[in-house]
Amino acid sequence: MNKSISILYVEDDVLTVEAFLDAFGDVFKKVHVAYNASDGFELFLKEKPDIVLTDLQMPKMSGLELIAKIREINQNIPIIVNSAFNNTKFLLESINLHVNEYTMKPTDPYKLLTVFEKISRTILLERSVKHSHAMFQTVINEMPDPVVYINKDKSVAMFNDAAKKFNQEVVGKESFTCHELIFKNVQSCSNETITCPIETINRTKEPVTLYNLKAIIEDTERCFDIHIRPIFNEENEINGYIEIMHDMTEYVKMNSQLMDEKNKLEHLSMHDQLTRLPNRRLLNDRMEQVIKRNTRTKESFGVFFMDLDHFKEINDTLGHLVGDILLVEFSKRVLDCIREQDTFARIGGDEFVLIVENSEDEKHYEEFAKKIQEMLKEPFLIQGQTIYSACSIGITVFPQDGTTPEILISNADAAMYFAKHSGRSTFTFYAQEMREKASAYLNEGSDFIRAIEEEELVLYYQPIRNMACGKFTKIEALLRWRHVQNTLLLPDEFLPIAKKAGVLTRVDFWVLENLFKNFEIQTFENLGIESISVNITSETFLSKGFVQKLVHLMESYSFKASFLVLEIIENQFMQDTRSSQNILLELRALGIRVAIDDFGTGYSPLTYLPEFPIDVLKVDKSFVKNITTDKKAFKLLKSILTLANILEYEVIVEGVELASQVDLLLLEEISYIQGFYFAKPMDYDALKLFLVQ
């Protein structure tokens, strides 16, 4: 027998006590002896024995009275009666007092030992269970998630500290159900629309998970996933359930934030950043939906291709900022005069497309176009300037003028081209013969493609002055078209043709390949040149496999990546911010630097600039033009330079033509200046000679 058990022995006969101690003194950890029931009760309170062995017939207080007093305090302690009386009255009273064993005198020590062993096993088992329970309780209390052990009758057998937070009131009760502790706070198991998860487990014998359940914990709404798993006995019958609640509040909150960010990025990718109108991608998507619907209903709809008249002149004379504001105000006016079901999109520059639905005949489209042009007769007031602007409109009608977005827009573009060359500020419906007019423009595109193939394109180079050391340390490569008529055309004159002809990317890679093939890095490094920059259009920058093609070209001609700077116009990399960020990171990893060209003329939110791995800002010449005569212009330039310094970008100021401009810029400690004042663009041989001299 295990000697970790103590016993209280109450007996008024001294010889009987001595005989007991001789027989069982070494069996127990401790034997507490009392010679009367009153002393026995005092010893019970003081020593807290594991077993009580008592006689019945004793002076002052009987053994039955002692047992009754002990049972008031402890309902579970094993009590053994050892008495010479075996009448029915004593036996019944003993049973009522939950006496565990009743043994007769004279005492048979072997029988009594058997009783002790039996009771000891029970005590040790209970201790083991309590120990396991305590260990398990300690373990689950360390778990941050609420854990509940549930009996077969749905009463709660055990729970950890985290579970107490569900219902502080109920945990003070002696017994309560899982519904009272958990589900009363979450959702009612009695709700007919919700099946009790434990009933489901009893039926299927499979675990159950309840997702996204909300509960008020400490006056705060929390979100939980609750997992309930059955516990089986040796006969594979369910005898309990373990319930674990995962607090998903932060995950749900984070997921919601990610979804918001995703929606914002999706919105950015589908909308023009300046006007907030749908862009070409969203326009095509909506037009495809309209085509499917109208093909089914056999109804028509109109496509208006709109182009602002004389927008380039406004941009050049009043500046890009005024031009941008004009585009925004124009967009607002058009939105005010169209219906909710119509789609108005900006597809680039000053080009817009309007889808006009639910129209029965061309007269409605005609009235709609007149309404737009009438609206534009009211001048725009922008930065104190009164600006009159009209637009040319080309109109196609589904299905007679096309059955795909591409054809409908292309034919509307051709009609707009016809309207613009018919006097501007007018509208024209598409007709087949307009293709002849459009073909003239296409001929220009063919002429440009021929120019690529017959090597009429040439590269010119403009040195950039390092004002700190007074030397030229950078170069920009510039594209020119030496036309067959022996005129040197600038990019502004032929890139729109290249864009219409769909060869912008081809032109960009022509520039890169010829630069890598012919530019002698070692020669120019010996002349103090640190880098050469080249302009890249958004079509190329965002084209599939751009970085891989660029790397292949550099490797083919052993051109150092660290010597190259790619210039991208501010507006262009905002067309698809997510793709742009990824591409910029790839370029940085290769050691290629990136510059924002014409900075300040775009409409990208300044908050986005730090998110892009950009190295250089090239301030557009429009901010330099009037700095010597216009204080506001100089203040505007200073604010741009301050922003660039805050963001720790290298700054190059373009378009500097006067000594007075240089003097002002030097006061602002500008590091690099580019412009005709120091050097005009020149061919390759002239560049080498210029740098040597």
N, C-alpha and C positions, 0 to 999 in steps of 0.2 A: 504494500500500500504506500502511496505517496505521502512522505512525511512533511508536506507543506500545509497540512490541514490542522486546525486547532479545534478543541472541543470543550464545552462547558458541561461539567458533571455535577448534578445536584442530588445529593443523597445524605440523609441524616444519620445513617449507621456508619460508624468509623471503620469497623472491620470490613464492611462491604466495600468501602472506598479504598482501603489498603489493598484488598484482593484485586480490585479493578486496576489500580496503579501498577501492581505486580504484573498483571496480565497484559495491560495495554499502554503502560507508560512510555514505551519506546515506539509505539505505533504512530503517535501523533506528534506534531511539531510542538504543541503545548497543550497540557491538560489543566484547565481551570476548575478548581473544586470549591463547591459551596455546600454547607451542611444544613442549610434551610433555604426555602424558596425565596424569602426576602433578600438574603445575601446573594442568592443566585441571580435575581433580577438586576441587582446593582453591578455584579460582575459582567452580566450580559451587556449592559449599557457601556461599561468601561472597556472591556476587552474585545467586543464584537467577534465572538467565535464563529467558526464555520458550521458547527453542529451543536445541538443541545441534546443532552441525555439526562432525563429526570425521573425521579420516583414520583408517585402520586400522593401517598399518605405521609404528610410531614406536618410538624407543628407550625403555628402562626399562620402560614399560607400553604394551601395545597398545591400539588403539582399542576392540577388543572387550572388553578388561578394564575399560576406563573405562566403557563402556556398561553392563556388568554391575553395577558399583559404583553407578552412577547409578540403575539400575532397582531396586536394593535400597531406595533412599530414595524414589524417585518413579516410580510405575508409569505415569503419564499424560503426562509431558513429551514433546513431539515431538522425536525424534532423527533426524538425517539423516546418512547415511554418504556421504563423498566420497572415493573410492578408485580407485587404478589397477588393483586386483585384482578380477577378476570370476569367480573359481573358485567351484565349487559349495559348497565347505566354508565359505567366508566368507559366502556368501549364506544358507546354512542357519542358521549361528550367528546371523546378523543377524536372521533371521526369529524364531528362538527368543527373542531378546532384545527382541522387539517394536519393531524399528527401523521408523520410519514411511516413510522413503524411502531408496533406495540409488542414488546418482548416480556416474557414471564420470568419471575424469580422462582426457584433459584436459577441464577443466570448460567446459561451454557455459553462459555467463552467463545467456542467455535462458531455457534450460531450468531452471536453478537458480532464477531469479526466479519462474518459474511455480510451482515447488515451494514457495518461500517464500510466495507469495500464497495458495496453497491452504491451507497450514498456518496462515497468519495469519488467514484467514477463520474457520477452526475455532477458533483461540484467542479471537478477538473474540466469536464466538458463545457460547463457553463463559463468557467474562467477562460477557456480557450476561445469560445465564441465571443465573449466580451472583449478579449484581447484582439481577435481578428476584426471585430466591429470597430474597436478604437483605432486600429491601424488603418482600416479602410476609410474611416471617418477622417483621419488625419490626411490621408492621401487625397481624398476628394475635396477636402477643404482647401488644398493647395491649388486646385483647378480653378481657373478664372470663370469658366462656364458653369452655370447652374447644373447640378446633377441630383437626380431624385431616384431612389429605389422604391418601387411600388409593389405592394402585396397583391395576391390574386384577387382580393376583394376590393382593389383600388385604393386601399388605405396606404398612407405613406409610411414606410418603415425606416427610411434614412434619407437625409438630404444634406447638402453642403452649405457653407455660409453664403455662397452666391445665390442659392435658391431662396434663402430667407427674404431677400429683397423683393420677391414677387408678392408676398403678403405677410407683413410683419405681425399682423393681428393673429392669424391662424396658427403660426408656428408655436405660440404659447399653449395651445391646447394639447391634451394628452394624445388624441388621435384625430386625424383629419384625412380627407381624400385628396387625390392628385388634382381633382377638379377645383377643390377649395384653395389649394396652394397655388396652382399654375393657371389652369384654364379659366377660372373665374375672372382672373385679371386679363386674360388674353382674349378668349372667346368662349361662349357657353357650349359645353358638351351637349346640353339639352336642346340646342338649336337644331331644328328639324332638317335644316339645309346642310348641316355638318355632321358627318358620321364620327362617333367617338373613336379615336384612334386605337384604344385598347380593345374595343369590340371588333375592329377590323383585324387586329393581331390575333385575337382569339379564334377568328374565323379562318384566317389564312396561315397563321403561324409564321408570318413573315414580318420583318421590321417595317416600320412606317416612318416617313419623314413629312413633316408639315412645314411648308416654306412661307417666309415673309409674313410671319404673324407679329402683330404689333401689341406692345404692352406698355403700361405706364409704370416705370420704375423710378422711385424717388422723384416723382413729379415730372419726369421726363419720358417722352415717348421713345421706346427702343424697338428695334426690329429683330426678330429671332427666327432661326430655323430650328425646329424641335425634332430630334431623332429618338424614337422609342423602339427598343429591342426586347423581345421576349427572353426569359431565362427558363431553361428546361431542367427538370429533375431527372433522376436515373431512368424513369419510365417514359422519358421523352414527353412529359406533360408539362404545360406551362405552370410554374408556381410563383412567377413574379415578373417584373418588368424593370428595365433600367432606362431612364429618360435623361437625355443630355440636350441642353439648349445652347446653341451657338449664337452669341450676340453678333448680328450681322449689320448693326447700325452704321459703323464706320465704313464697312465695305459698300453698303447700299448708298451711303452718302458719296463715297469716292466714285462709285460706278455712275451715279447720277451726274457728278461733275464731269466725268469722262464723256458721258453721253452729250452733255451740254457743249463740251469742247468739240466733240465730233460733229455735232450739229452746226456749231459755228464755222468749223473748217469746211464742212460740206456747203454751208451757205456761201462762204468766201469763194469756194471753187466754182460755184454756180452763178455768181453775181459779179458785176462790174464794180470795182472798188471806188471809183469816182462818183458815179451816179446812183449806185446801189440797184441798178436795173439788172434783170437777167442778162447773162452773157451768152455767147454763141452756143456754148454747151447746153445750157438750160433751154435756150430758144429751140435748138434742134430736138431736144427731148419733148418739149410741149408741142412742137409742130408735128412730130410723129404721132403723138396722141390724137391731135386734131384730125390728121389724115386718116387714121384708123376709124375714128368715130364718124367722120363725114363720108368715108367710103361705105360704111354700113348704112348710114341714113340717106346717102345720095344727095347731100347738101354741099354747097360751095362755101368757100371762105377766101378772103383776100390777104395778100402779103404786100405790105408797103415797104419799099427800100428807100430810106430817107438819108439825104446827105446835106449838111449845112453848106450854104453858098458862101464863098469867100472866107471860109474859116481859116485857111492858111495865112491870108493877109492879116486877119485879126490877131492871130497868134504871133506873127512876126512883128507887127507894129506895136501891139499893146502888151505883149508878153504871154507866156504860157499860163500864168496864174489867172489872168483875165479870160483866156481861152477855156480853161478848166471850169471856171465859174459859169461861163456862157453855156457850156455843155450841160452842167447841172440844172441851170435855170430853164434851158430848153426842154430838158427831160421832165421837169415839174409841170411845165405848161402842157406838154402833150399828155401826161398822166391825168391832168385835170379835165381833159376833153374826151377821153376814151372811156369805154365801159369796163366794168370789173372783169368780165370774161375775156377781154382782149389782152394780148400779151405784147408788151413793149420792151425791146431789148437793145442794148448797145453792143455792137459786134466789133468795134475797133475805131480809133480815131474819132472822126465826126460822122460815123456811119451807124445808123439805127435801123431796126426792122420792127414793124408792127404787124401782128396777126389780128385781122378783123373778122370775127365770127358772126354766124347767124344773119347773113345778108342774102337777100333774094335776087338782086340784080346789080349791074354795074353802076346804076344811078346812085345807089346807096354809097358805094365806094367813092364815087366822084364827089358826093356831098361831104363825105368824111374827109377827103383830101382838101377840099375847099375850106372846111372848118379849121383844119390844122394850119393852113396858110394864112387864113384870116387872123388866127390867134397870134401869128408871128409878125403881124403888121405893127403891133404895139412894141415900141423899142424896149431893150433891156437896159437897166441902169446898174452898171457894175463899177465899183470903186470910183464913183463920180463921173464915169464916162457913159454917155448915151450911145448905145450900140444897136444898130438895125441889122437884123439877121433874118434871112429867109432860108428855105430849104427846097431842094429838088426832090421829087418823089416819083419812083417807078412802081407800078402796081401789076402784080400777077394774080390770077384767079384760079383756084383749084376747082376742077381737075384739068380744065382745058389748057392751062399754061404750064402744067407740070404736076407730077404725082409723088415727088420726093422733096424733102426739105432743100436738098442741094440744088435741084433744078428750079424750084420755085424762087429761091433766093437769087440764084444766078440770073435768071430771066428778069426778075425785078430789078437787079443791079443794072442789067443791060438797058431796061426801060428808063431807069434813073439817069443813066449816062446820056441817053437820047434827050431826056428832059433838060438836063444841065446844058447840053449843047444846042438846045432850042431856045435859050434865053434865060434859063434859071428861074427860080421862084415859081415853078410850075409843076404839074404832074402829068404823067403819061402812062397809059395802059400798055402792057407788053404786046408786041405784034411780031410775027415771024421775021418780017423784013428788018427788024432792028438788029438781027444778028450781023447784017452787013456792016452796020455802023460799029458794032462791037468788035468786028473782025479787024478794024483799023488798029484798035488798041492791042488786039492779039498779035497783029503784025509787029508792033513795037516789042512785044514779048518775045516773038520769034527772033527779032533782030538782036535782042539782048542775049538770047541763048546762043546765037551765032557768035556774038562777041566773046562769050566764054570759050567756045570751042576754038576760035581763031586767035585767042590770046590777045584780045584788045584791052583786057583788064590789066591794070598795072598798080603796083604798090608805091605810094609816096610815104615819106617819113617826116615827122615833125619833132625836133628835139624839145625837151622839157628842162627848164632851168632850175637847178638846186640853188635857192637863194642863200643858203647857209654858207656854201663854199664858193658860190659864184661860177659854178661849172654846169655843163649839161650832163646829167646822170641818168636820164630816162628818155625813152623815145616812144612815140605812138605811131603805129602803122596805119595808113589811111588808104582806102580804095578809090581808084579813079578809073573812068572809062575813056580810053583814047578812041573816039569815034572815027569812023571811016572818013568823015568830013573834016578830020584833023582838028576836032575840038575836044577839049578835055572836060568831060562831064563829072559833076560832083555827085555823091551818093543820094542827096535829096532829089536829084533829077532822074536817077535810074532805079533806085531801090523800090519805089512804088511799082515800077514796071516788073521788076524781078518778083515782087510779092504777087502781083496779078498772074504772072506766068508760073508761079509755084516753085521758083528755083532759089529762094532765099538761102535755104540750108546748103544748097550746092555752092552758092557764092561764098558763104562763110567758110566752107571747107576748102574752097579754092584759095582763099586768103591765107588760111592756116597752113596749108601744104606749101604754098609758095614762100611763105615766111620761113617755115622750118627748113626748106630746101636751100634757100639762097642767103639767109642771114648768117653771117659769120660771127658767132657769139664771141669767140676768142679775140678776134680783131677789135670788136667794140668794147669788150671788157678792158682791153689794153688802153682804150681811149677813155676809160672812166665810166662807161655805161653799165648800169646795174640791172636794167630790165627793159623790156619792150612790151607795150600793150597793144591789144587788138580788139576791135568791136565785134560783139556776137549778138545776133538777133534772138528774140525770144523763141522764134520757130526752131532755131538750131539748139539753143540752150535747153529747151524742154523736150527736144526730140528724143525718141527711143535710142538708147545706146550711145548718146553723145559723148559721155566721159570715156567709154571704151574706145570709140573711134579716135578721140583726141589723143589718148595714150598711145594707140597704135601708130598714129602719124608721128608723134614725138620720138617714139622708139625707132621708127623707120629712118629718121634723119638725125638721130642722136642729138635731139634738141633738149636742153636742160629745162625741166619743169619749173625750177626756181627762178628762171630768167623771164618767165611768161606771166603777163597780167591780162586777164580777160575783162573787158569793159562791157557792162550790161546796163541798158537804160533803166532808170528807177522803176518805171511803170511795168516793165516787162517781167521781172521776176516775181511781181505781185500777182500775176495772172493765175499762178498755181503755187500758193505759198508752201504747201507740204512738199511737192516735188522739188521746188527751188531749194528749200532747206537741205534736202537729201543730197542734191547735186552739189551745192556749195560745200557741204561737209566732205564729199568725195574729192573735190578739187583741192580743198585745204589739206587733206591727207596726202595728196600727191605733191604738195609744195607749191601749187599754182595759186597765185594771189588773184583776188577779184576786186574790181572797182565798180562803184555805181557811177555811171556816166550821166551828164546833164542833171546832176543832183539839184533838187529844189524846184524842178519843173514838173515833177510828177505829183501824184495825189495819194501816195502810200501813207498810211498812218504812221506817225513817228514812233508810236509804241512798238511797232513791229521791227524797227531797225535793229535793236540789240539782239533779236532772235536769229538774225542772219549772220553767218560768219563772213563779214565783209572786211576788207583791209583798207580800201582807199575810197575817198569821196572826191569826185571831180565836179567842182561847182560850175554850173552852166554860165556861158558868156552873157546871158540876159541879165544876170545879177551884177555884172561888172560894167556894163555899157555906160551907165549914167552915174557911177559912184562919185565922180569928181564934180558933178553939177547938181546932184539931187541928194540932199541929206537923208531922205527917207530910204532911197535906194542903198546908200552906204550902211544905214542902220540895219536894213534887211539882210545885207551881205554879212554884217558882223554877227547877227543872230544865227545865221547858218554856220558860220565859222565856230561860234561858241558851242553849238550843238555838236559839231564834228569833234571838237576838242574834248567835250564831256564823254563822248562815246569812244574816244581814243582812236580815231581814224586818221590815217595820213590824208592830207588835203592837197589837191592840185586845183588851182584856179585857172579856168580856160578863158580864151578870147581876150587876152590882154593886148591892147594895141598902142597905148599911150604911156609916156614916161610918167605922167601925173597919176595914172592908175597904179603903176608900179610903186610909186612913192607912198601912196595911201596903203597899199597892200603890205609894204614893208613895215609900216607902223603896226600892223596886226600880226607881225612875225610869221607871215606865210612862208611855208617851207618850199613849195614848188609853184612855178608860174609857167603857163603855156600860152603862146600867142604870137601874133605877127610882130610884136615889138621886139622879140628876141630872135625868132626864126619862123619862116614860112615853111609849109610842107615842100619837100624836095625829093628827087629820085635817089636811088641807092648810091650811085657814084658821087653825086653832089653832097650827100650826107657824110660820107667818109671824108671828103675834102673839107667840108665845113667843120667837122669835129677836130681834124688835124690842125687846121688853122686857128 
